Amino acid sequence: MTNVQTKKVEELKGGFKGEIVLPSDGAYDSARKIWNAMIDKRPAVIARCATTSDVVRGVNFARDNGLVLAVRGGGHNIAGNAICDGGVVVDLSKMKAARVDPAARRVTIEGGATLGDLDAATQAHGLATPTGINSTTGIAGLTLGGGFGWLSRKYGMTVDNLESAEVVTAAGEVVRASATEHPDLFWALRGGGGNFGVVTRFEFRLHPVGPNVLSGLIVYPISEAKSVLQQYREFCAKAPEDLTVWTVLRPAPPLPFLPERTHGKEMIALALIYVGDPKQGEPLIQPLRKFGTPLGEHVGVQPFVAWQQAFDPLLTAGARNYWKSHNFSALPDGLLDAAVAYVGKLPSPQCEIFFGAIGGATTRPAPDSAAYPHRDAQFVMNFHGRWENPADDTRCISWARDFFNATAPFASGGAYVNFLTADEGDRVRSAYGPNYARLAQVKRKYDPNNLFRMNQNIAPA
Ligand SMILES: Cc1cc2nc3c(=O)[nH]c(=O)nc-3n(C[C@H](O)[C@H](O)[C@H](O)COP(=O)(O)OP(=O)(O)OC[C@H]3O[C@@H](n4cnc5c(N)ncnc54)[C@H](O)[C@@H]3O)c2cc1C
């Protein structure tokens, strides 16, 4: 850092309520780590913000000094844009406060909160809003890209439940975006990623959920995978929106309800949740037990917050990750064959293939009602290339890319922006489809110089 920059950093520290972490500080190495261990970047300044004013200071500091600016929410994004080389990280991970208004069924939550923080606050009142399936994911990045999870078939995408947002713009102004205030910005935030400003506070609508829900896993041997997937496809077509079933193909973890001989062997699991009275859900899930000869099951009534964390042990921070994803409006046989073939050649025991069923309420808004456009997506397939040893990088990345190419002919063409990797900038246009041009206009209005460019970038029109 030059003397001039050192002087500026001292100015930044003045009045900053959070913590400024510099390369010379002991906390630096842990502060620059994010969920995906493949990302190894060295920012000049990490501004761990405590307040909206801190965020304003961080944004102004980066802009006025011509430095690259990265914004960190939960730090989960695979592409690693939460961190940058040489620039400033505006890190919101200490800003997690939540306030629930149970009567109005609303929550306001700060931009560094995780899904677990949100669930803990809202489930205390038996309320929830749709988010994702791993509780350590950041609410900010997830929401800004669209957001879907176990409640989405019933209550829509996360963005469909966003009421308002407090945003620090590239000019360092604090504005509120909602249907009536800065409506163009509000439209763009609902899927347009971190392109338009730093969201310091989100306000979501809430719905009665649980607090106990019927949920769990039914596991079949991989030899039955094709038939299970075919029956799954038929089942999902008729399932009520209260019921969501996803499938996971991967080596079996050492779960106590599975015979020991199956541990580490490929299997297909049905992961289910019924978001209603468990007694009404029980007969509806019965057919799922008859898709073949299950290896075991672990299904019961458990706290919704526990189900929201059920996959956390498989998705811990610190592994190397390279993911690919497609959207599908249907699951044709050729796609199922490819999935079965590729689970037969997993390059590491942590790799897995997920079919997430969305559809339902996510399909009802018009594609141009918010920046997130994929209202025809019935399924999102995500393949998690995940491993520990850098020596396996090429092999594992190739597996994900080959599977991506093999399944592309069946995909609906759209891409979910939150699952794009660092090398997929060319998919940003297809991620937004017909909404891209309008997004570029809003970008020009709120960030004409592209200060917020550490993201799946939308260039100003
Ligand atoms: C294990 C795992 C499970 C996942 N499961 C799901 C799932 O079930 N459903 C789903 O929809 N997605 C899921 N995702 C994808 C997830 O939504 C994205 O990775 C998302 O970007 C993570 O948000 P974050 O805040 O943790 O990430 P970060 O890496 O901190 O941020 C991602 C990007 O968002 C922007 N950003 C972050 N915070 C802010 C802010 N406060 N204001 C403005 N911009 C900001 C920045 O551009 C940043 O580069 C999953 C990801 C992982 C790794």
The ligand as an SDF file (V2000), in Angstrom:
LIG
                    3D

 53 58  0  0  0  0  0  0  0  0999 V2000
  -23.8030  -24.9130    0.0150 C   0  0  0  0  0  0  0  0  0  0  0  0
  -24.6820  -24.0230   -0.8180 C   0  0  0  0  0  0  0  0  0  0  0  0
  -26.0380  -24.2800   -0.8920 C   0  0  0  0  0  0  0  0  0  0  0  0
  -26.8450  -23.4590   -1.6630 C   0  0  0  0  0  0  0  0  0  0  0  0
  -28.1890  -23.7140   -1.7140 N   0  0  0  0  0  0  0  0  0  0  0  0
  -28.9950  -22.8710   -2.3850 C   0  0  0  0  0  0  0  0  0  0  0  0
  -30.4060  -23.0730   -2.3820 C   0  0  0  0  0  0  0  0  0  0  0  0
  -30.9160  -24.0140   -1.7990 O   0  0  0  0  0  0  0  0  0  0  0  0
  -31.1690  -22.1770   -3.0460 N   0  0  0  0  0  0  0  0  0  0  0  0
  -30.6380  -21.1100   -3.6940 C   0  0  0  0  0  0  0  0  0  0  0  0
  -31.4020  -20.3330   -4.2500 O   0  0  0  0  0  0  0  0  0  0  0  0
  -29.3080  -20.9060   -3.7310 N   0  0  0  0  0  0  0  0  0  0  0  0
  -28.4850  -21.7580   -3.0890 C   0  0  0  0  0  0  0  0  0  0  0  0
  -27.1340  -21.5600   -3.1130 N   0  0  0  0  0  0  0  0  0  0  0  0
  -26.5740  -20.4690   -3.9290 C   0  0  0  0  0  0  0  0  0  0  0  0
  -26.5680  -19.1830   -3.1330 C   0  0  0  0  0  0  0  0  0  0  0  0
  -27.8260  -18.5820   -3.2380 O   0  0  0  0  0  0  0  0  0  0  0  0
  -25.4960  -18.2210   -3.7110 C   0  0  0  0  0  0  0  0  0  0  0  0
  -24.2410  -18.8060   -3.5640 O   0  0  0  0  0  0  0  0  0  0  0  0
  -25.5470  -16.8530   -3.0370 C   0  0  0  0  0  0  0  0  0  0  0  0
  -24.8480  -15.9380   -3.8300 O   0  0  0  0  0  0  0  0  0  0  0  0
  -24.9430  -16.8930   -1.6670 C   0  0  0  0  0  0  0  0  0  0  0  0
  -25.1100  -15.6750   -1.0300 O   0  0  0  0  0  0  0  0  0  0  0  0
  -24.0420  -15.1850    0.0520 P   0  0  0  0  0  0  0  0  0  0  0  0
  -24.5220  -13.9060    0.5930 O   0  0  0  0  0  0  0  0  0  0  0  0
  -23.7530  -16.2910    1.0120 O   0  0  0  0  0  0  0  0  0  0  0  0
  -22.7800  -15.0610   -0.8660 O   0  0  0  0  0  0  0  0  0  0  0  0
  -21.6160  -13.9940   -1.0600 P   0  0  0  0  0  0  0  0  0  0  0  0
  -20.5430  -14.7810   -1.7170 O   0  0  0  0  0  0  0  0  0  0  0  0
  -21.3010  -13.2510    0.1750 O   0  0  0  0  0  0  0  0  0  0  0  0
  -22.2480  -12.9800   -2.0820 O   0  0  0  0  0  0  0  0  0  0  0  0
  -22.5420  -13.3370   -3.3860 C   0  0  0  0  0  0  0  0  0  0  0  0
  -22.6530  -12.0890   -4.2160 C   0  0  0  0  0  0  0  0  0  0  0  0
  -23.8280  -11.4040   -3.8380 O   0  0  0  0  0  0  0  0  0  0  0  0
  -23.5820  -10.0240   -3.7310 C   0  0  0  0  0  0  0  0  0  0  0  0
  -23.8610   -9.6010   -2.3600 N   0  0  0  0  0  0  0  0  0  0  0  0
  -23.6490  -10.2730   -1.2170 C   0  0  0  0  0  0  0  0  0  0  0  0
  -24.1240   -9.5850   -0.1840 N   0  0  0  0  0  0  0  0  0  0  0  0
  -24.6530   -8.4660   -0.6780 C   0  0  0  0  0  0  0  0  0  0  0  0
  -25.3290   -7.3580   -0.1230 C   0  0  0  0  0  0  0  0  0  0  0  0
  -25.5790   -7.2700    1.1810 N   0  0  0  0  0  0  0  0  0  0  0  0
  -25.7440   -6.3780   -0.9450 N   0  0  0  0  0  0  0  0  0  0  0  0
  -25.5090   -6.4350   -2.2670 C   0  0  0  0  0  0  0  0  0  0  0  0
  -24.8800   -7.4710   -2.8600 N   0  0  0  0  0  0  0  0  0  0  0  0
  -24.4750   -8.4700   -2.0690 C   0  0  0  0  0  0  0  0  0  0  0  0
  -22.2000   -9.7710   -4.1720 C   0  0  0  0  0  0  0  0  0  0  0  0
  -22.1960   -9.4570   -5.5450 O   0  0  0  0  0  0  0  0  0  0  0  0
  -21.5230  -11.0960   -4.0010 C   0  0  0  0  0  0  0  0  0  0  0  0
  -20.5110  -11.3040   -4.9100 O   0  0  0  0  0  0  0  0  0  0  0  0
  -26.2930  -22.3810   -2.3730 C   0  0  0  0  0  0  0  0  0  0  0  0
  -24.9130  -22.1510   -2.3160 C   0  0  0  0  0  0  0  0  0  0  0  0
  -24.1130  -22.9550   -1.5490 C   0  0  0  0  0  0  0  0  0  0  0  0
  -22.6420  -22.7260   -1.5340 C   0  0  0  0  0  0  0  0  0  0  0  0
  1  2  1  0
  2  3  1  0
  2 52  2  0
  3  4  2  0
  4  5  1  0
  4 50  1  0
  5  6  2  0
  6  7  1  0
  6 13  1  0
  7  8  2  0
  7  9  1  0
  9 10  1  0
 10 11  2  0
 10 12  1  0
 12 13  2  0
 13 14  1  0
 14 15  1  0
 14 50  1  0
 15 16  1  0
 16 17  1  0
 16 18  1  0
 18 19  1  0
 18 20  1  0
 20 21  1  0
 20 22  1  0
 22 23  1  0
 23 24  1  0
 24 25  2  0
 24 26  1  0
 24 27  1  0
 27 28  1  0
 28 29  2  0
 28 30  1  0
 28 31  1  0
 31 32  1  0
 32 33  1  0
 33 34  1  0
 33 48  1  0
 34 35  1  0
 35 36  1  0
 35 46  1  0
 36 37  1  0
 36 45  1  0
 37 38  2  0
 38 39  1  0
 39 40  1  0
 39 45  2  0
 40 41  1  0
 40 42  2  0
 42 43  1  0
 43 44  2  0
 44 45  1  0
 46 47  1  0
 46 48  1  0
 48 49  1  0
 50 51  2  0
 51 52  1  0
 52 53  1  0
M  END
$$$$
